Amino acid sequence: MLSPPDNWLPQVPLEPLHLDWLAHAGIELAILRLDQIDPLISGNKWFKLIEHLRNADRVGAEGIISLGGAHSNHLHALAAAGKRLGFSTVGLLRGHPQETPTVKDLQAFGMQLHWLGYAGYRARHEAGFWQPWQTRYPTLHPVPEGGGGWPGALGCMQFRAAVCAQLQGLGWSDYDGWWLACGTGTTLAGLVLAEAGDHPVYGALAVPGDHGVAQQVETIVQQAAIADPVYELFDASRGGFAKVDPLLLEFIEKTEQASGIPLEPLYTGKALLALKQQVEAGKFARGTRLIFVHTGGLQGRRGFSPQI
């Protein structure tokens, strides 16, 4: 069995986040601490993987083959899950061989790595991409980059119930929307499915628009046939995927000092800075209550250790 038992999901803490710019605007923010659920399979990755693992069990697969970069949180979580649960994992990596803290972990967890170069990795969306890999690894189940797609979104639907179960502890009767970083759009799509139009979901794009996040979300939402999905996407990429600048790093440092909550510069840091900018621009009325999803990814900070 690749998938863990049904009672595997840990409790996800929901905490108030008090920052000066929120108080000045009269905005209340609670943070869903997915970074705290597991030391290795952190953030939204457990949830995005679970339905993929169940699908692999259904077809009798012996392991998983998937894609990512040299700092991939998805591959890191997948490799750790494989080691913990005892199934084989293969990673198809963007670019050329390099040693990063993440890559060293993947190897230590027993993941077999193949470097595709950059052109080879760009071909991942082309018809027939998986065929030679499935011929080479016939017992492994393919999972899209980032654990994306319909199965990944289904796993992330559970966040709504986790939040609703903890609202009373915040003294809230309800909330007015979600704010989170988007890499593939899968987590956002899962929340859109769970909300079914009840509350808006705001996505801060940590990648450029040409990465297809909007198309991914639309495809998943159309599969669910939701009549009136409510979501909105904002550009938070700051010039491109993995682009980091002094303003962002300064914001992360000050926020961590003020809140004690660790952030990383590729997703959570960019998403929270984008929220600050929207709040200061008057996007949200005073009294608005938002849920910020901490999507984890803190292991990726190691690639930026000289800076943060």
N, C-alpha and C positions, 0 to 999 in steps of 0.2 A: 504493500500500500504506500502510495506517495503522499496522500493527504493525511493530515493529522486528524484526531477524533473531533467530533462535533463540538465538544466543550473546550476546544483549544484557545478560543479567542480571549485575550486578557481584557481586563477593565481599562478603558481609556480615560484618563483624568481630564476633566474640564475645569479650567482655572480662570479667574478674572485677570485681565492684563491692564495694569494701571500705568499710563504714560501721560506726560504733560500735554502732548498735542491732542490726545483723545479727550482729556478733561477740559481743555480749553474749548473744544468744539462741542462738548456735551454728548460725546459718543461713548457708549459702553461696549467693551470688547471682551469676549471670553475666548480662550485659546484651547483647542482640543489637542492634547499633548500626545500625539501619536509617536513622538520621539522617545517616549518613556515606556513603551509596551514591551520592548525586548532589546537586549544589548547588541544583537547582531542583525536580527530580521526586523529592522526598525521602520517606523513611520507607516506610510500607506502600503508598503510593499507586501507585508503579510496578507493584507486584505485583497490586494490586486492578484496575488498568486493563488489564493485558495480555490477559486473555481477552475483555474487552469489545472491545478493539481488533481482536482476531482475528475475533470475531463480526462486527464491522463490515466487515472485509475480505471475509468469506464472502458477505455480502449485497450487496457492491459499493457500500457507502456511501462518501461523500467526506469525511465528518467526523463529529463527535460533538456531541450536545446533551445537557446535563446540568444538575443543580441544586446549589445551595449558598448559603451566606450570604456576608456581606461580608468575612469572614476565612477563607473556606473553603480548607482545605489541598487538598481534592480538586479544586476548580476551578482552583486555582493550578497543581497538577501537570498537570492536563489541558490547560490553556492553554499551559503550557511544552512539553508533549509535542507539541501541535499545531504550535507554532512550529518546534520542532526537526525534526519529521518531515514537516512540510509539509502538514498537513490542517486543515480548517476546524473551528472550535469555536464553540459558542453556549452561554452560561450563563444560566440562569433563576435569579434571585437573590431571596432572602427580604427582605421589607421594601421600603423606599423608597430612592431614589438617595442614596448617600453616598460620600465619598472616603475610602477606607482605603488603607494601603500595599498590601494584597492586591488591591483593586479597580484601583488604578493599574497594578499588574503585569499583571492580566488584560487591561486595555486595551492595554498596551504589547506583550503577546504576541499581540495580534490577535483576542482573543475578542470576539464580539458579545454585548452584555449586554442583558437584559430584566429589569426590576424588577417583581415580581409583587405587591408589598404583602404583608401578613401573612396575610390571609384567602385570597388567591390562592395563596400558598405552601402553606397548610394543605391545600388541595385536591389536592395532588400525589398522594395515595393513592387518590383517587376514580376510579371507572371513567370513561373518556373524557377524562381530563386531558391525555393526550399527543396526542389526535387533532388539535386545531387547530394544535399546534406541528409535527406531522408533515406537515400540509397546507402550512404555511408554509415548512418546511424539509424537503422530500421526500427530499433526498439525504443527510440526516444520520441517524445511528443514535442512538436514545435510550439513555442510561445512567442508572440510578437515582442518587439522592442518595448521595454518598460512594463511588460505585463499588460499591454493595452488590449483594446477591443471589448466586445460584449462581456466575456467572462470576467475581465478585470473590473469593469464597471459594476457588475452584480455584487462583487465582494465589497465594494465601497459604499453600497447602499446602507450598510449597517451603521454608518456614522450618525445618521439622523436619530436612530433609536438611542444610541449612546449619549447624544446630547440631550434629548428630551428627558431621559431618565435622571439627568443631573441639573436640570434648570432650577428646580426648587431650592437646591443648595446654594445657588447664586442669588436667590431672591427674585428670579425672573419668572414671569408667567408665560412668556413667549419670546421669540427673537425675530429679527426683521430680515435676516439674510446671512449668507455664507461668503467668506472671502478666503481664497486659497491660490497657491501657485499652480501653474499648469505646465507640464512638460510634454505629455502626450494628450492630455485632456480627459484621460480615463477616469480619474478621481472626480473631476468636476461632473462628468457625464453620469457617474453613479449617484452623485448628490441630486442632480436634476431628475433622475429616475425616481429617487426616494421621495423627493419633494412633490413631484407631479403637479407643479404649478403653485403649491402652497406658499413657498418662500423663494425669493430670487437667489441665484447662485452667481457670484462674481469671481471670474477667473483672471488672475494676473499672469499673463503669458511670459514665462521665463525663457522662451525661445522665439525666434523671429516668426512672422506670420506665414512665411513660406514653408514652415515645418508641418503644416497640415492639421494643426490642432482644431481649428474651427470645423474642418471637414470631418475629423474623427468624432467630435462631439455630435455633430449633426447626424452622422451615420448611426450612432448608437441611439440617439433620441428617436430617430425615425423607426428603428427596429422596435422600440418600446411603444410606438404609436401614442405618445402623450399629446393630448389635444392642445394644450397651451403651456409649453415649457417656458420657464422664465430664467434666462441666464444672460450674462453680458461678459465680454472679454475685453481686457485692457492690456496694452503693450507695456510690459515691465522688463523687457529683455535688455534694456540699456545698451542697445547696439548689436546684440547678437548673443547666441548661446554661449555660456561660460564667460561672457564679458564682465569684467569686474573693474570698478573705478574707485578713486579715493572717496568720493561722496558716499557711495554705498558702504565701503568698509568703515568709514567714520560713523555712519548711521548704525551699523551693526554693533560696533563697539559701544556706543552710547546706550543703545537699547539693552544690550546685555548687562551693562553696569547698572542700569535703572531697574531692570526686571529680574535679573538672575536667570533668564531663559536663554539657552544657547541657540544661535541661528547659524546658518551657513549662507555663503554668498550667491549660490546658483539658483536657489528656489525660495526658501523661507525669507531670507534677507531682502531679496528683490520684491517679493510679494508684500511684505510689511511696509517697505518704503513706498511702494506704489499706492498702498492704502493711505498712508500719511499724505501723499500728494493729492489724492482724491478727496480726502477729508478736508484738507486745507483749501481745496478748490470749491468746497460747498456741495459736494456730491450727495452727502447724507445730512438729513435734518437733525437738529438737536433732539436727543432722546432716543436715537436709533441704537438698537442693540444688534451686534454682529458676532458671528462665530468665525474665528480665524483658525484654519486647520494647519497645525504644525506637521508637515509631511515628512519629518525626519531628515534623513540624508546627512546626518552629522559626520558620518565616517568620511564623506567627501571633503570635509574641511581640511583633512590632512594634506591635500594637494595645494592648499593655500596657507599652510602653517607659518611661513615667514611673514605673512601680511596680517593675519587675524589671530 
